[in-house]
Amino acid sequence: METNKSIAKRIIESYSLSFNNEITSRLADIVYSRELGRGELFLDEGQVSKSMGYVEKGIVRQFYYKNGKDLTEHFSSENRLFICIESFLKQEPTRLMAEALEPALVWGIPHDAFFQLVSDSPEMALLYRKMLEHSLIESQVKADMFRFETAHDRYEKFLKLFPEPAKRAPLIHIASFLQMTPETLSRVRAGLL
């Protein structure tokens, strides 16, 4: 397990930023580690998202239930942030859940402490803006993928955007994320589509 300071630095650098030691230390002071077992939830439906998560080790899947079906919304693997953005920003209960697909080490970034840093520091405000930009762009890429691409093209894009989950996540969750049945995903992977 890394130190709070090294994780804070990695979070900052993952958005192509570099801050002085004082700013990095302020972020390090608020992050906390949490070990999750396979299938353990970081966030459950109906809870308020009090923290963003940063994956040091493992894979975290965000998902929800619709008409009794388990639907995967997002995957985050090592060095990636995950956030139930509406719940986190509005501090309202979420319908999304975040679960570890394998034993995971996740670093939490608490809402209140983070926004205090954002209001106190232009550097942290820049980090926050970069986080939001990344999240919006990722959402747009995903929406466009479902609007304009074939099942085969969606799978190829998934392999590029999510290489670790592509290797390590159960196929049923990958199929759900790609909005296809497991049988269709099997045909795509076999080159039949």
N, C-alpha and C positions, 0 to 999 in steps of 0.2 A: 504494500500500500504506500502510495506517495504521501508527501506532507501536504498540509493545507496550502503552503506557499507554492509548491511546485504545481499543484492542481490549479490554483488561481492563475498562475503564469500560463499554463496550458489552455485554460479557458480563454484568456485574453488573446493568446497567439492563434487560437483556432479561428478568430475573426480577423486575422492579419493585422493585429494591433500589437504595440509594444509600449508598456507604461513603465514609469520609474518604480523603484522599490517601495516607496511610500504608498502609491496607489495599489500596487499588487498586494501589499501587506494588508491593506484595508479590505480588499476582497477576500484574502486568505482568512482574515479574522471572522468572517461570517459563514464561510462554507463548512459543511459538516459531512462526514462519511456515513454511509449506511450499507451494510451488507444485506443482500437479498438472496434467498434460496430460490431454486427453480419453482416457478409458479407463484412466488410471493408478490404481492401488490405493493407498489410504491404509492399508488393513489387508487382509491376505490370509487365506484359510482356513488354519487350523492355527497362526497366529501368536497370541501373547498381546497383547491390547489394552493397550498401555503408555500410551496417551493418549486423551483425549476429543478431538473435533474441533469447531471453531467455524468456520462458513463465512463468510468475508468476501465472497468473490465466487465465483459458480458454483453448481453443483448436485452434491450427493453422494448416491449411491444405496447403500443397504445391501441386500445380497441374499445368497442361498445357492442351492445346487443340491440338488434332491431328485429322485431317479429320473431323473437326466440333464436335468432341466428347471431353467432359470434363473428363480428366483422372487424378486421384489422385496419386501423387508420394510418399507422406509422411504425417504423422500426428505428431504433437508435442503437448503435454499437459503440465500440471504443472511441473516445475523443469526440463524441457527439452529444449535443444538448437535446433534451426533450422537455416539452412544456404543454400542458393543457391550457392553451393561451387565453381562451375566454374566461375560464374559471380563475386563472392566475391574475389576470388584469382586473377583472370585476370583483374578485373575491366572492364568487357565488358558487354554489354546488355544481359539480360537473357530471356529465353523463359518460365521460370517458374514463377508462381505467388504464393504468400503466403497470405491466407485470414483467418480471424477469423471466426470460425464456430459458435461462441457464443461470447457474450461480453468478451473481453480479456484485460489483462494487460501484455504488452510485454516490455522487457528491451532490448534496442539496444546496441550493442557493435560495435562502428564505426571502419571501416577498417583502416584508416590511423593512428588513435590514438592507436588502438590495436597493429598494427605492429611496431609502435614506442616503445611500451612497450616490445614487443617480442624481439626487437633488443637491448634494454637497460637492460634486466633482464633475467638471466638464469631461474628463476622461471616461468616467463611468457612464455619463450620459451618452457618449459616443459608443461605448460598448453596447449599451442598451439599444441604441439605434441600429447598430450592426446586427444584433440578435433579431430584432424585428424585421429588418430587411431580409435577412437570411430566411426567416420563417415565411414571410410573404412570398418570396421568390420560390421557395420549395413548394408552397401551396399552389402557386400558379403553374409550375412545371407539372405537378401531379394532376391538376385539373385538366391541363392541355393534353396530357398523356391519355386520359380517359375519353376526352372529347374527340381527338383526332387520330389516335393510333390503333393499329390492329393488335390483337392479342399477342402475336409474335413480337411486334415492335415494343409493346409495353413490357414484355419480359426482358427483351434486350436492354431497354433503358433501366429496368430494375437492377439488372446485373451490374450496370455501370454506376448507378447512384447508390446502391446498397450492396456492395460486394461481400461484406461479412454476413449480413443476414441471409443473402442468397446461398451461402455455403452452410450456415448453421441453424437457420430457422426451420421449423417444421413446414413441409410443403402446403399443408392445409392453411396455414397462416399467410404464406406467400400468395397462394391462390386467392384468398379472401382480399388481401391488399390489392391485388391486380384486378379485382372484380371479375373473376372467372371461377369456374368450378375446378376442383382438383383434377378431374378427368381432362378438361381442356388444357390445364397447365401441363399435365403429363404428355398430351399430344404436342403441345408447343415445344416442350423440352426434347421430345423425340424427333422434332423436325417435321412433324406431320401437318403442321399449320403454318 
